[in-house]
Amino acid sequence: MATANEWLQAEAIRHAVDLSHYSNGVVQKIIATLNRSDQRLFAQLLIAVERGDAGSFSIERLDALLESVRALNIQAFNAAERELTDELKRFVEYELNYQQRSLATAVPVRVSLAAVSLDQVYSAALNRPFQGVLLKGVWSELSDQRMSLIRRTVAQGFVEAKTTDQIVRQLRGTRSKGYADGLVNRSRRDVQAVVRTAMGHYAGVTQDRVIAANSDIIKAVQWLATLDTRTSEICRLHDSLLYTPQDHAPIGHSVPWGAGPGRAHWCCRSKQVAILKGWKELGVDVENAPERTRESMDGQVPRSLSYFDWLSQQPAARQDEILGVTRGRLLRQGQIPMESMYTNNGRWLTLDELRGRDAQAFERAGV
């Protein structure tokens, strides 16, 4: 029988995998919002460039031509910001419920858990900078950067006597390549990074609050890195290290917590897991503890469990979902190194699907 801390560790990895699929879906929604706005933007850009005259080119004239394009660009990023804000509000509500329920599932019924306010969690996440910026400020920066790129490209096109089609194609890209070769596609990659980092930021702040509120039953927080070839140096350094549950002071080492798991850098995939106190640390005589939980609350830090270790223990259907059918089969047959198994097949999950998976995990835990 797994101890409570072993269950929490394995569950943290499962949840992180599901959140990565959910984040994929959120990214697709935000990019789709930009794509819809960009259809009008590029139509207006085409009109603006056609009105330009290379022979009488001036910066003042260019700015006047691009005024409508600038307005549409701002509208596009405002729409993306609203879409992500609405999604994050729903996500924080889900994540708070999940974190509280996972603790309740792991600990015995005799231990009461402290409630955490949804409004306070969301406000804390909203007002705490991630990667040195506030989420609201990121969108205006992305908007300004893309408009600056459009302006420079059009100006250079006029100077080099390029045709209207050449200038617009350089910015937008070609249909045959899904517009991935356009200069403005850089903003798509930046948007993806912002969305994934924001998801990690809000998830991390939510778990911080739940753990801090219940620090009377939690003796430590363990940093868990996603162990594969993409893991950053900072996350490899932090992997398996312990910290205090409230102020995140290092335990048995000198490596600072920093921003925390999921927030250590852009697109951070690390996670954290609570280490529960044992019966004795909670002041309960083991002999008087509930029989079914007598051995589960031992207070021990679980053995190191890497993502690959966890993946190898999953059912075939779960492995196939994460790796794809072919690679899942090769994994079980031992025909391909585990290190090459980190790439998932990109399937995304909705919040309803996440809740369904959580229910199955909690049911398997016997609750």
Buried (B, 14 or more C-beta within 10 A) or exposed (E): EEBBBBBBBBBBBBBBBBBBBBBBBBBBBBBEBBEEBBEBBBEBBBEBBBEBEEEEBEEEBBEEBBEBBBEBBBBBBBBBBEBBBEBBBEBBBBBBBBBBBBBBBBBBEEBEBEEBEBEEBBEBBBEBEBBEEEBEEBBEEBBBEBBEBBBEBBBEBBEEEBEBEEBBBBBBBEEEEEBEEBBBBEBBEBBBBBBBBBBBBBBBBBBBBBBBBBBEBBBBBBBBBBBBEEBBEBBEEBBBBBBBBEEBEEBEEEEEBEBBBBBBBBBBBBBBBBBBBBBEEBEBEEEEBEEEBBEBBBBEBBEEBBBBBBBEEBEEEBBBBBBBEEBBBBBEEEEBEBEEBBEBBEEBBEBEBBBEBBEEBBEEBEE
